[in-house]
Amino acid sequence: MFGMLALVAAENNSHTNEKIKRRILRDCSNPLDLNESTFINYYRVNKDAFCMLVKVVTPHVKLSSIPSSIQLACTLRFLAEGGFQKAVGIDKQIALGRSTVGKILTNVIAILERRICPSWIKLEMSDAERSASKRHFMQKFGIPGVVGCVDGTHIRMTKPHRDHHLFYNRKGYFSINAMIICDYKMTIRAVNARRAGSSHDSLIWCVSKAHDYFCQCYESGERGSWLLGDAGYSLQPFLLTPYRDPQPGTQEHKFNVKHASARNVIERAIGVLKSRFRCLARLLQYQPEKVSKIINVCCALHNICRYYKVQDVEDVHFANKDEEELSEISASREANTIRDDIANSLR
């Protein structure tokens, strides 16, 4: 009996000593003491972006003995590496228990989604931005009117507690199918991370706010602006897709070649996103709602990195993507005419 009590007391004492040790280490640490290159490698953002984010989250984090800068560093470290919460906690710059890391991630990710996503992910473009995009795609690929590209990417996740069959995708694992729109500079203009992995790219596009936005612009009289999408999407007056099985040497085939080259920017953007925030390329052991929040936050942080000129981290492995099955939705006559006119103008 006395031996058992002594063992329990020893374990409690060890746990208390470990907490004290972590507290001392954490109080003495400052992520900003790292040199710039190491800091970016750890947290993916540079110090200027980090300080901006600290100002954003500080008024909203719960009062705690853990500084808001450490809470933010903990969250960014997890997003950067995608490792287990315990692995993040033992980082000497963070020094937190696994359960504490979990609570911080939940809180800070929710704060970041509310505070940075609306201001850093914007679909609307100014006249100057729209003109610059059209000029870029026209000069480089010969396709007029392009303001961006759209594609979907699967983010792997653990089996959900509810409706798990909806999240099982055609590639054989559970996922969120996230729709992403980017411009010619690889800035993410829109993200829809609310749909289960079994959802087709074309369906996600058709029920998205981005589709409603472009449809409304078109119906209000705006012409000559469109996105580029792969064969998984349906051809629309504001969304150009490739021809199905064109003969080599034809204008349709030439259009497909140019279209694929121009659309490569979205595949590169997704590749950079997953390479920079490795959590998106690994298994996220959370339920769909939290996975969606993580995806949204990573997209906003991607734009912040581009604004603050943080060097891209690109991995070809993540940039490759299997195309969705061909969309069976019939295109309008006007959409076909727009595509045919562009194809026939190519040289």
Secondary structure, DSSP 8 states (H G I E B T S, - for coil): -HHHHHHHHHHHHHHHHHHHHHHHHHHH--GGGS-HHHHHHHHSS-HHHHHHHHHHHTTTS---SS-HHHHHHHHHHHHHH---HHHHHTSTTT---HHHHHHHHHHHHHHHHHHHHHHH------HHHHHHHHHHHHHHHS-TTEEEEEEEEEEEB---SSSGGGGB-TTSSBEEEEEEEE-TT--EEEEE--SBTTS-HHHHHHTSHHHHHHHHHHHTT--S-EEE--TTS--BTTEE---SS--TTSHHHHHHHHHHHHHHHHHHHHHHHHHHSGGGGS-B-S-HHHHHHHHHHHHHHHHHHHHTT------HHHH-------------HHHHHHHHHHHHH--
